[in-house]
């Protein structure tokens, strides 16, 4: 699929990953980009849909009806509205839930929240009802410039730069950390016909304990590590190891990360400093 001549719809284009993905498309010469579900009225037929839009709320007590409407029903509506488009449906690594790491695409989903259960249902129905043109991409934990909210990396960076006390758990659980541009490239690579009808993990970044990641962030910020206080209790149901098997993406898409952790943190910290000095 020649990108420069492709009409593309990106839902969720205003989100953290979506913003980076749209910029990637523009950098590759794509001019016909619709950015949002509501753009379908003005652009009724496109060639490629990159479907990221979804309410993201991994809490165990999130509203199931909101997750069902914003994930399952919206995904199916997008697919039905574009009967001839190639679709990259963006799921989540959260679908693996309480499974055994490293998570691979053929293992059973074990969701633990209304959000991840809705994502599993959307995955199953999109593949069952539209599998001749759908690929489900499951991105793993992502960080980078522009990320906000209570996520680990931006929270630790803000605390390190400000000198605030940063409370954590013991941080012995591991996570896989991926720079946002690498994830965006992987999602775009999933348009390949080689992965139609399949689930593909997108990631491949390093597996670190949460404690180690916080230490790396504080070192990169030249901050006082004594301000980190591991005094919070462990979260109920915390998954001890959470990282993926990415051999399918390497074999079928030749996709692997380009940005190492040191470079990714440097760019993320620089962006945080710039946003703080230019609110």
ChimeraX commands (.cxc) that place a marker at each C-alpha (Angstrom):
marker #1 position 0.00,0.00,0.00 radius 0.5
marker #1 position 1.68,3.19,-1.24 radius 0.5
marker #1 position 1.20,5.63,1.63 radius 0.5
marker #1 position 1.47,8.88,-0.32 radius 0.5
marker #1 position -1.55,7.87,-2.43 radius 0.5
marker #1 position -3.57,6.37,0.40 radius 0.5
marker #1 position -6.65,7.95,1.95 radius 0.5
marker #1 position -6.32,7.34,5.67 radius 0.5
marker #1 position -8.62,7.71,8.66 radius 0.5
marker #1 position -6.99,7.88,12.10 radius 0.5
marker #1 position -9.45,7.68,14.97 radius 0.5
marker #1 position -8.11,8.83,18.32 radius 0.5
marker #1 position -5.73,11.13,16.46 radius 0.5
marker #1 position -5.67,13.63,19.31 radius 0.5
marker #1 position -4.38,11.12,21.83 radius 0.5
marker #1 position -0.82,10.46,22.95 radius 0.5
marker #1 position 0.01,7.75,20.39 radius 0.5
marker #1 position -2.42,9.09,17.78 radius 0.5
marker #1 position -0.71,12.48,17.64 radius 0.5
marker #1 position 2.64,10.83,16.97 radius 0.5
marker #1 position 1.11,8.52,14.37 radius 0.5
marker #1 position -0.44,11.43,12.43 radius 0.5
marker #1 position 2.90,13.24,12.42 radius 0.5
marker #1 position 4.58,10.08,11.14 radius 0.5
marker #1 position 2.08,9.88,8.28 radius 0.5
marker #1 position 2.67,13.51,7.36 radius 0.5
marker #1 position 6.43,12.99,7.47 radius 0.5
marker #1 position 5.96,10.15,4.96 radius 0.5
marker #1 position 4.10,12.38,2.51 radius 0.5
marker #1 position 0.50,11.39,3.23 radius 0.5
marker #1 position -1.80,14.29,2.42 radius 0.5
marker #1 position -5.26,12.72,2.68 radius 0.5
marker #1 position -5.62,12.15,6.42 radius 0.5
marker #1 position -8.94,12.29,8.22 radius 0.5
marker #1 position -8.54,12.56,11.98 radius 0.5
marker #1 position -11.56,11.35,13.85 radius 0.5
marker #1 position -14.71,9.33,13.77 radius 0.5
marker #1 position -16.80,12.35,12.84 radius 0.5
marker #1 position -14.69,12.93,9.71 radius 0.5
marker #1 position -16.42,9.95,8.10 radius 0.5
marker #1 position -19.34,12.17,7.10 radius 0.5
marker #1 position -17.03,14.37,5.04 radius 0.5
marker #1 position -14.80,11.51,3.88 radius 0.5
marker #1 position -17.15,8.54,3.57 radius 0.5
marker #1 position -14.65,6.13,1.99 radius 0.5
marker #1 position -10.99,5.70,2.84 radius 0.5
marker #1 position -8.38,3.08,1.98 radius 0.5
marker #1 position -6.87,2.52,5.43 radius 0.5
marker #1 position -8.29,2.94,8.92 radius 0.5
marker #1 position -5.97,3.19,11.91 radius 0.5
marker #1 position -8.44,2.80,14.76 radius 0.5
marker #1 position -7.04,4.04,18.08 radius 0.5
marker #1 position -10.07,5.78,19.58 radius 0.5
marker #1 position -11.16,4.30,22.91 radius 0.5
marker #1 position -11.78,5.39,26.49 radius 0.5
marker #1 position -8.67,4.28,28.42 radius 0.5
marker #1 position -9.45,3.40,32.02 radius 0.5
marker #1 position -7.71,0.26,33.36 radius 0.5
marker #1 position -9.26,0.54,36.84 radius 0.5
marker #1 position -11.04,-2.57,38.07 radius 0.5
marker #1 position -14.17,-0.49,38.86 radius 0.5
marker #1 position -14.44,1.39,35.55 radius 0.5
marker #1 position -17.93,1.70,34.05 radius 0.5
marker #1 position -18.55,-1.43,31.92 radius 0.5
marker #1 position -21.27,0.27,29.85 radius 0.5
marker #1 position -18.90,3.10,28.91 radius 0.5
marker #1 position -16.21,0.62,27.92 radius 0.5
marker #1 position -18.67,-1.43,25.85 radius 0.5
marker #1 position -19.94,1.61,23.96 radius 0.5
marker #1 position -16.60,3.34,23.49 radius 0.5
marker #1 position -14.60,0.24,22.55 radius 0.5
marker #1 position -16.72,-2.62,21.19 radius 0.5
marker #1 position -19.61,-0.74,19.62 radius 0.5
marker #1 position -17.47,2.06,18.23 radius 0.5
marker #1 position -14.95,-0.36,16.70 radius 0.5
marker #1 position -17.66,-2.32,14.92 radius 0.5
marker #1 position -19.34,0.89,13.74 radius 0.5
marker #1 position -16.06,2.12,12.24 radius 0.5
marker #1 position -15.56,-1.19,10.43 radius 0.5
marker #1 position -19.11,-1.24,9.07 radius 0.5
marker #1 position -18.86,2.34,7.86 radius 0.5
marker #1 position -15.76,1.47,5.81 radius 0.5
marker #1 position -16.62,-1.82,4.10 radius 0.5
marker #1 position -13.70,-1.70,1.65 radius 0.5
marker #1 position -10.97,-0.26,3.89 radius 0.5
marker #1 position -7.99,-2.09,5.30 radius 0.5
marker #1 position -8.23,-1.75,9.10 radius 0.5
marker #1 position -5.58,-1.74,11.80 radius 0.5
marker #1 position -7.55,-2.14,15.00 radius 0.5
marker #1 position -5.49,-1.06,18.01 radius 0.5
marker #1 position -6.09,-3.33,20.97 radius 0.5
marker #1 position -3.92,-3.35,24.08 radius 0.5
marker #1 position -1.41,-5.52,25.90 radius 0.5
marker #1 position -3.85,-5.29,28.83 radius 0.5
marker #1 position -5.85,-8.03,27.08 radius 0.5
marker #1 position -3.28,-10.56,28.35 radius 0.5
marker #1 position -4.06,-9.52,31.92 radius 0.5
marker #1 position -3.11,-12.26,34.35 radius 0.5
marker #1 position -1.49,-14.45,31.72 radius 0.5
marker #1 position 2.09,-15.69,31.85 radius 0.5
marker #1 position 4.80,-13.44,30.39 radius 0.5
marker #1 position 6.27,-13.09,27.88 radius 0.5
marker #1 position 2.86,-12.66,26.30 radius 0.5
marker #1 position 2.48,-14.11,22.82 radius 0.5
marker #1 position -0.37,-13.61,20.42 radius 0.5
marker #1 position -1.70,-17.17,20.52 radius 0.5
marker #1 position -2.16,-17.42,24.27 radius 0.5
marker #1 position -5.59,-17.00,25.83 radius 0.5
marker #1 position -6.61,-13.53,26.96 radius 0.5
marker #1 position -7.10,-13.11,30.71 radius 0.5
marker #1 position -8.52,-9.59,31.14 radius 0.5
marker #1 position -8.88,-8.14,34.64 radius 0.5
marker #1 position -10.87,-4.91,34.14 radius 0.5
marker #1 position -13.94,-3.66,32.22 radius 0.5
marker #1 position -11.51,-1.88,29.88 radius 0.5
marker #1 position -9.45,-4.95,29.04 radius 0.5
marker #1 position -12.54,-7.17,28.81 radius 0.5
marker #1 position -14.09,-4.77,26.29 radius 0.5
marker #1 position -10.82,-4.74,24.33 radius 0.5
marker #1 position -10.85,-8.56,24.21 radius 0.5
marker #1 position -14.44,-8.60,22.95 radius 0.5
marker #1 position -13.59,-5.99,20.31 radius 0.5
marker #1 position -10.58,-8.04,19.19 radius 0.5
marker #1 position -12.64,-11.21,18.87 radius 0.5
marker #1 position -15.54,-9.59,17.03 radius 0.5
marker #1 position -13.41,-7.52,14.68 radius 0.5
marker #1 position -11.49,-10.63,13.63 radius 0.5
marker #1 position -14.59,-12.82,13.43 radius 0.5
marker #1 position -16.74,-10.34,11.49 radius 0.5
marker #1 position -14.10,-8.48,9.45 radius 0.5
marker #1 position -11.03,-10.68,9.62 radius 0.5
marker #1 position -10.42,-10.64,5.87 radius 0.5
marker #1 position -9.25,-7.01,6.20 radius 0.5
marker #1 position -8.46,-6.45,9.89 radius 0.5
marker #1 position -5.23,-6.73,11.87 radius 0.5
marker #1 position -5.31,-6.32,15.63 radius 0.5
marker #1 position -2.21,-4.54,16.95 radius 0.5
marker #1 position -1.46,-4.83,20.66 radius 0.5
marker #1 position 0.96,-2.08,21.71 radius 0.5
marker #1 position 2.88,-2.49,24.96 radius 0.5
marker #1 position 3.63,0.14,27.62 radius 0.5
marker #1 position 4.49,3.38,25.87 radius 0.5
marker #1 position 6.20,6.57,27.01 radius 0.5
marker #1 position 7.46,9.72,25.29 radius 0.5
marker #1 position 6.95,13.44,24.69 radius 0.5
marker #1 position 3.39,14.60,25.17 radius 0.5
marker #1 position 2.33,11.90,27.61 radius 0.5
marker #1 position 0.44,13.28,30.59 radius 0.5
marker #1 position -1.62,12.16,33.53 radius 0.5
marker #1 position -0.69,9.71,36.27 radius 0.5
marker #1 position 1.44,7.37,34.16 radius 0.5
marker #1 position 4.74,6.29,35.69 radius 0.5
marker #1 position 7.23,7.95,33.33 radius 0.5
marker #1 position 5.73,11.47,33.13 radius 0.5
marker #1 position 4.92,11.43,36.84 radius 0.5
marker #1 position 8.49,10.47,37.77 radius 0.5
marker #1 position 9.97,13.05,35.39 radius 0.5
marker #1 position 7.81,15.85,36.81 radius 0.5
marker #1 position 8.78,14.89,40.36 radius 0.5
marker #1 position 12.48,14.60,39.52 radius 0.5
marker #1 position 12.59,17.98,37.78 radius 0.5
marker #1 position 10.67,19.76,40.53 radius 0.5
marker #1 position 12.41,18.14,43.48 radius 0.5
marker #1 position 9.09,16.90,44.86 radius 0.5
marker #1 position 8.80,13.75,46.95 radius 0.5
marker #1 position 7.81,10.84,44.74 radius 0.5
marker #1 position 6.05,7.99,46.52 radius 0.5
marker #1 position 6.18,4.52,44.99 radius 0.5
marker #1 position 5.60,0.91,45.90 radius 0.5
marker #1 position 8.64,-1.33,46.28 radius 0.5
marker #1 position 8.66,-1.39,42.48 radius 0.5
marker #1 position 9.76,-4.99,42.05 radius 0.5
marker #1 position 7.22,-5.62,39.26 radius 0.5
marker #1 position 8.61,-5.49,35.73 radius 0.5
marker #1 position 7.26,-3.68,32.70 radius 0.5
marker #1 position 8.30,-3.32,29.06 radius 0.5
marker #1 position 9.05,0.29,28.11 radius 0.5
marker #1 position 8.64,1.51,24.51 radius 0.5
marker #1 position 9.25,4.93,22.98 radius 0.5
marker #1 position 6.12,6.36,21.34 radius 0.5
marker #1 position 7.67,6.78,17.89 radius 0.5
marker #1 position 8.59,3.09,17.80 radius 0.5
marker #1 position 5.02,2.14,18.69 radius 0.5
marker #1 position 3.62,4.45,16.00 radius 0.5
marker #1 position 5.91,2.90,13.39 radius 0.5
marker #1 position 4.77,-0.55,14.45 radius 0.5
marker #1 position 1.10,0.34,14.17 radius 0.5
marker #1 position 1.63,1.70,10.69 radius 0.5
marker #1 position 3.58,-1.41,9.68 radius 0.5
marker #1 position 0.51,-3.49,10.58 radius 0.5
marker #1 position -1.17,-2.30,7.38 radius 0.5
marker #1 position 0.84,-5.06,5.65 radius 0.5
marker #1 position -1.16,-7.83,4.00 radius 0.5
marker #1 position 1.18,-10.30,5.72 radius 0.5
marker #1 position -0.73,-9.88,8.99 radius 0.5
marker #1 position -4.33,-9.66,7.82 radius 0.5
marker #1 position -6.58,-11.60,10.20 radius 0.5
marker #1 position -3.90,-11.78,12.89 radius 0.5
marker #1 position -3.01,-10.30,16.26 radius 0.5
marker #1 position 0.43,-8.67,16.41 radius 0.5
marker #1 position 2.26,-7.50,19.51 radius 0.5
marker #1 position 3.95,-4.13,19.01 radius 0.5
marker #1 position 6.88,-3.26,21.25 radius 0.5
marker #1 position 10.19,-4.89,22.00 radius 0.5
marker #1 position 11.60,-2.34,24.42 radius 0.5
marker #1 position 13.56,-3.35,27.53 radius 0.5
marker #1 position 12.00,-5.13,30.49 radius 0.5
marker #1 position 12.85,-3.27,33.71 radius 0.5
marker #1 position 11.54,-3.25,37.24 radius 0.5
marker #1 position 9.54,-0.15,38.05 radius 0.5
marker #1 position 12.18,0.72,40.65 radius 0.5
marker #1 position 14.96,0.51,38.06 radius 0.5
marker #1 position 13.01,2.71,35.65 radius 0.5
marker #1 position 12.50,5.38,38.30 radius 0.5
marker #1 position 16.23,5.28,39.06 radius 0.5
marker #1 position 17.03,5.69,35.36 radius 0.5
marker #1 position 14.70,8.69,35.17 radius 0.5
marker #1 position 16.22,10.38,38.22 radius 0.5
marker #1 position 19.75,9.80,36.93 radius 0.5
marker #1 position 18.81,11.26,33.53 radius 0.5
marker #1 position 17.33,14.31,35.28 radius 0.5
marker #1 position 20.38,14.63,37.57 radius 0.5
marker #1 position 17.90,14.57,40.45 radius 0.5
marker #1 position 18.13,13.58,44.11 radius 0.5
marker #1 position 17.12,9.93,44.33 radius 0.5
marker #1 position 16.54,10.26,48.08 radius 0.5
marker #1 position 13.30,12.10,47.21 radius 0.5
marker #1 position 11.91,8.77,45.96 radius 0.5
marker #1 position 10.07,7.12,48.84 radius 0.5
marker #1 position 9.00,3.47,48.31 radius 0.5
marker #1 position 6.36,3.66,51.03 radius 0.5
marker #1 position 3.15,2.79,49.15 radius 0.5
marker #1 position 1.60,-0.66,49.59 radius 0.5
marker #1 position 1.60,-3.03,46.64 radius 0.5
marker #1 position -1.52,-2.76,44.51 radius 0.5
marker #1 position -4.02,-5.58,44.77 radius 0.5
marker #1 position -3.79,-7.87,41.75 radius 0.5
marker #1 position -0.53,-6.35,40.49 radius 0.5
marker #1 position 0.92,-8.48,37.67 radius 0.5
marker #1 position 4.56,-9.25,38.63 radius 0.5
marker #1 position 5.96,-9.47,35.08 radius 0.5
marker #1 position 4.40,-7.75,32.07 radius 0.5
marker #1 position 6.23,-7.87,28.75 radius 0.5
marker #1 position 5.69,-9.28,25.30 radius 0.5
marker #1 position 7.02,-11.78,22.80 radius 0.5
marker #1 position 7.62,-9.76,19.64 radius 0.5
marker #1 position 8.88,-12.39,17.23 radius 0.5
marker #1 position 5.80,-12.18,15.01 radius 0.5
marker #1 position 6.30,-8.46,14.36 radius 0.5
marker #1 position 10.00,-9.01,13.64 radius 0.5
marker #1 position 9.35,-11.95,11.31 radius 0.5
marker #1 position 6.37,-10.65,9.35 radius 0.5
marker #1 position 6.85,-6.88,9.54 radius 0.5
marker #1 position 10.58,-6.52,10.15 radius 0.5
marker #1 position 9.64,-4.25,13.03 radius 0.5
marker #1 position 11.89,-3.65,16.02 radius 0.5
marker #1 position 12.56,-0.59,18.20 radius 0.5
marker #1 position 14.88,2.13,16.87 radius 0.5
marker #1 position 15.06,4.38,19.94 radius 0.5
marker #1 position 16.94,3.00,22.96 radius 0.5
marker #1 position 15.94,3.83,26.52 radius 0.5
marker #1 position 18.61,6.47,27.14 radius 0.5
marker #1 position 17.69,8.38,23.99 radius 0.5
marker #1 position 13.97,8.00,24.63 radius 0.5
marker #1 position 14.28,9.36,28.16 radius 0.5
marker #1 position 16.51,12.21,27.00 radius 0.5
marker #1 position 13.92,13.31,24.44 radius 0.5
marker #1 position 11.02,12.87,26.85 radius 0.5
marker #1 position 12.72,14.88,29.61 radius 0.5
marker #1 position 13.66,17.63,27.16 radius 0.5
marker #1 position 10.04,17.88,26.01 radius 0.5
marker #1 position 8.84,18.03,29.63 radius 0.5
marker #1 position 11.29,20.84,30.40 radius 0.5
marker #1 position 10.17,22.75,27.32 radius 0.5
marker #1 position 6.48,22.43,28.20 radius 0.5
marker #1 position 7.16,23.56,31.76 radius 0.5
marker #1 position 9.05,26.66,30.65 radius 0.5
marker #1 position 6.43,27.45,27.97 radius 0.5
marker #1 position 3.06,26.64,29.55 radius 0.5
marker link #1:1,2 radius 0.2
marker link #1:2,3 radius 0.2
marker link #1:3,4 radius 0.2
marker link #1:4,5 radius 0.2
marker link #1:5,6 radius 0.2
marker link #1:6,7 radius 0.2
marker link #1:7,8 radius 0.2
marker link #1:8,9 radius 0.2
marker link #1:9,10 radius 0.2
marker link #1:10,11 radius 0.2
marker link #1:11,12 radius 0.2
marker link #1:12,13 radius 0.2
marker link #1:13,14 radius 0.2
marker link #1:14,15 radius 0.2
marker link #1:15,16 radius 0.2
marker link #1:16,17 radius 0.2
marker link #1:17,18 radius 0.2
marker link #1:18,19 radius 0.2
marker link #1:19,20 radius 0.2
marker link #1:20,21 radius 0.2
marker link #1:21,22 radius 0.2
marker link #1:22,23 radius 0.2
marker link #1:23,24 radius 0.2
marker link #1:24,25 radius 0.2
marker link #1:25,26 radius 0.2
marker link #1:26,27 radius 0.2
marker link #1:27,28 radius 0.2
marker link #1:28,29 radius 0.2
marker link #1:29,30 radius 0.2
marker link #1:30,31 radius 0.2
marker link #1:31,32 radius 0.2
marker link #1:32,33 radius 0.2
marker link #1:33,34 radius 0.2
marker link #1:34,35 radius 0.2
marker link #1:35,36 radius 0.2
marker link #1:36,37 radius 0.2
marker link #1:37,38 radius 0.2
marker link #1:38,39 radius 0.2
marker link #1:39,40 radius 0.2
marker link #1:40,41 radius 0.2
marker link #1:41,42 radius 0.2
marker link #1:42,43 radius 0.2
marker link #1:43,44 radius 0.2
marker link #1:44,45 radius 0.2
marker link #1:45,46 radius 0.2
marker link #1:46,47 radius 0.2
marker link #1:47,48 radius 0.2
marker link #1:48,49 radius 0.2
marker link #1:49,50 radius 0.2
marker link #1:50,51 radius 0.2
marker link #1:51,52 radius 0.2
marker link #1:52,53 radius 0.2
marker link #1:53,54 radius 0.2
marker link #1:54,55 radius 0.2
marker link #1:55,56 radius 0.2
marker link #1:56,57 radius 0.2
marker link #1:57,58 radius 0.2
marker link #1:58,59 radius 0.2
marker link #1:59,60 radius 0.2
marker link #1:60,61 radius 0.2
marker link #1:61,62 radius 0.2
marker link #1:62,63 radius 0.2
marker link #1:63,64 radius 0.2
marker link #1:64,65 radius 0.2
marker link #1:65,66 radius 0.2
marker link #1:66,67 radius 0.2
marker link #1:67,68 radius 0.2
marker link #1:68,69 radius 0.2
marker link #1:69,70 radius 0.2
marker link #1:70,71 radius 0.2
marker link #1:71,72 radius 0.2
marker link #1:72,73 radius 0.2
marker link #1:73,74 radius 0.2
marker link #1:74,75 radius 0.2
marker link #1:75,76 radius 0.2
marker link #1:76,77 radius 0.2
marker link #1:77,78 radius 0.2
marker link #1:78,79 radius 0.2
marker link #1:79,80 radius 0.2
marker link #1:80,81 radius 0.2
marker link #1:81,82 radius 0.2
marker link #1:82,83 radius 0.2
marker link #1:83,84 radius 0.2
marker link #1:84,85 radius 0.2
marker link #1:85,86 radius 0.2
marker link #1:86,87 radius 0.2
marker link #1:87,88 radius 0.2
marker link #1:88,89 radius 0.2
marker link #1:89,90 radius 0.2
marker link #1:90,91 radius 0.2
marker link #1:91,92 radius 0.2
marker link #1:92,93 radius 0.2
marker link #1:93,94 radius 0.2
marker link #1:94,95 radius 0.2
marker link #1:95,96 radius 0.2
marker link #1:96,97 radius 0.2
marker link #1:97,98 radius 0.2
marker link #1:98,99 radius 0.2
marker link #1:99,100 radius 0.2
marker link #1:100,101 radius 0.2
marker link #1:101,102 radius 0.2
marker link #1:102,103 radius 0.2
marker link #1:103,104 radius 0.2
marker link #1:104,105 radius 0.2
marker link #1:105,106 radius 0.2
marker link #1:106,107 radius 0.2
marker link #1:107,108 radius 0.2
marker link #1:108,109 radius 0.2
marker link #1:109,110 radius 0.2
marker link #1:110,111 radius 0.2
marker link #1:111,112 radius 0.2
marker link #1:112,113 radius 0.2
marker link #1:113,114 radius 0.2
marker link #1:114,115 radius 0.2
marker link #1:115,116 radius 0.2
marker link #1:116,117 radius 0.2
marker link #1:117,118 radius 0.2
marker link #1:118,119 radius 0.2
marker link #1:119,120 radius 0.2
marker link #1:120,121 radius 0.2
marker link #1:121,122 radius 0.2
marker link #1:122,123 radius 0.2
marker link #1:123,124 radius 0.2
marker link #1:124,125 radius 0.2
marker link #1:125,126 radius 0.2
marker link #1:126,127 radius 0.2
marker link #1:127,128 radius 0.2
marker link #1:128,129 radius 0.2
marker link #1:129,130 radius 0.2
marker link #1:130,131 radius 0.2
marker link #1:131,132 radius 0.2
marker link #1:132,133 radius 0.2
marker link #1:133,134 radius 0.2
marker link #1:134,135 radius 0.2
marker link #1:135,136 radius 0.2
marker link #1:136,137 radius 0.2
marker link #1:137,138 radius 0.2
marker link #1:138,139 radius 0.2
marker link #1:139,140 radius 0.2
marker link #1:140,141 radius 0.2
marker link #1:141,142 radius 0.2
marker link #1:142,143 radius 0.2
marker link #1:143,144 radius 0.2
marker link #1:144,145 radius 0.2
marker link #1:145,146 radius 0.2
marker link #1:146,147 radius 0.2
marker link #1:147,148 radius 0.2
marker link #1:148,149 radius 0.2
marker link #1:149,150 radius 0.2
marker link #1:150,151 radius 0.2
marker link #1:151,152 radius 0.2
marker link #1:152,153 radius 0.2
marker link #1:153,154 radius 0.2
marker link #1:154,155 radius 0.2
marker link #1:155,156 radius 0.2
marker link #1:156,157 radius 0.2
marker link #1:157,158 radius 0.2
marker link #1:158,159 radius 0.2
marker link #1:159,160 radius 0.2
marker link #1:160,161 radius 0.2
marker link #1:161,162 radius 0.2
marker link #1:162,163 radius 0.2
marker link #1:163,164 radius 0.2
marker link #1:164,165 radius 0.2
marker link #1:165,166 radius 0.2
marker link #1:166,167 radius 0.2
marker link #1:167,168 radius 0.2
marker link #1:168,169 radius 0.2
marker link #1:169,170 radius 0.2
marker link #1:170,171 radius 0.2
marker link #1:171,172 radius 0.2
marker link #1:172,173 radius 0.2
marker link #1:173,174 radius 0.2
marker link #1:174,175 radius 0.2
marker link #1:175,176 radius 0.2
marker link #1:176,177 radius 0.2
marker link #1:177,178 radius 0.2
marker link #1:178,179 radius 0.2
marker link #1:179,180 radius 0.2
marker link #1:180,181 radius 0.2
marker link #1:181,182 radius 0.2
marker link #1:182,183 radius 0.2
marker link #1:183,184 radius 0.2
marker link #1:184,185 radius 0.2
marker link #1:185,186 radius 0.2
marker link #1:186,187 radius 0.2
marker link #1:187,188 radius 0.2
marker link #1:188,189 radius 0.2
marker link #1:189,190 radius 0.2
marker link #1:190,191 radius 0.2
marker link #1:191,192 radius 0.2
marker link #1:192,193 radius 0.2
marker link #1:193,194 radius 0.2
marker link #1:194,195 radius 0.2
marker link #1:195,196 radius 0.2
marker link #1:196,197 radius 0.2
marker link #1:197,198 radius 0.2
marker link #1:198,199 radius 0.2
marker link #1:199,200 radius 0.2
marker link #1:200,201 radius 0.2
marker link #1:201,202 radius 0.2
marker link #1:202,203 radius 0.2
marker link #1:203,204 radius 0.2
marker link #1:204,205 radius 0.2
marker link #1:205,206 radius 0.2
marker link #1:206,207 radius 0.2
marker link #1:207,208 radius 0.2
marker link #1:208,209 radius 0.2
marker link #1:209,210 radius 0.2
marker link #1:210,211 radius 0.2
marker link #1:211,212 radius 0.2
marker link #1:212,213 radius 0.2
marker link #1:213,214 radius 0.2
marker link #1:214,215 radius 0.2
marker link #1:215,216 radius 0.2
marker link #1:216,217 radius 0.2
marker link #1:217,218 radius 0.2
marker link #1:218,219 radius 0.2
marker link #1:219,220 radius 0.2
marker link #1:220,221 radius 0.2
marker link #1:221,222 radius 0.2
marker link #1:222,223 radius 0.2
marker link #1:223,224 radius 0.2
marker link #1:224,225 radius 0.2
marker link #1:225,226 radius 0.2
marker link #1:226,227 radius 0.2
marker link #1:227,228 radius 0.2
marker link #1:228,229 radius 0.2
marker link #1:229,230 radius 0.2
marker link #1:230,231 radius 0.2
marker link #1:231,232 radius 0.2
marker link #1:232,233 radius 0.2
marker link #1:233,234 radius 0.2
marker link #1:234,235 radius 0.2
marker link #1:235,236 radius 0.2
marker link #1:236,237 radius 0.2
marker link #1:237,238 radius 0.2
marker link #1:238,239 radius 0.2
marker link #1:239,240 radius 0.2
marker link #1:240,241 radius 0.2
marker link #1:241,242 radius 0.2
marker link #1:242,243 radius 0.2
marker link #1:243,244 radius 0.2
marker link #1:244,245 radius 0.2
marker link #1:245,246 radius 0.2
marker link #1:246,247 radius 0.2
marker link #1:247,248 radius 0.2
marker link #1:248,249 radius 0.2
marker link #1:249,250 radius 0.2
marker link #1:250,251 radius 0.2
marker link #1:251,252 radius 0.2
marker link #1:252,253 radius 0.2
marker link #1:253,254 radius 0.2
marker link #1:254,255 radius 0.2
marker link #1:255,256 radius 0.2
marker link #1:256,257 radius 0.2
marker link #1:257,258 radius 0.2
marker link #1:258,259 radius 0.2
marker link #1:259,260 radius 0.2
marker link #1:260,261 radius 0.2
marker link #1:261,262 radius 0.2
marker link #1:262,263 radius 0.2
marker link #1:263,264 radius 0.2
marker link #1:264,265 radius 0.2
marker link #1:265,266 radius 0.2
marker link #1:266,267 radius 0.2
marker link #1:267,268 radius 0.2
marker link #1:268,269 radius 0.2
marker link #1:269,270 radius 0.2
marker link #1:270,271 radius 0.2
marker link #1:271,272 radius 0.2
marker link #1:272,273 radius 0.2
marker link #1:273,274 radius 0.2
marker link #1:274,275 radius 0.2
marker link #1:275,276 radius 0.2
marker link #1:276,277 radius 0.2
marker link #1:277,278 radius 0.2
marker link #1:278,279 radius 0.2
view
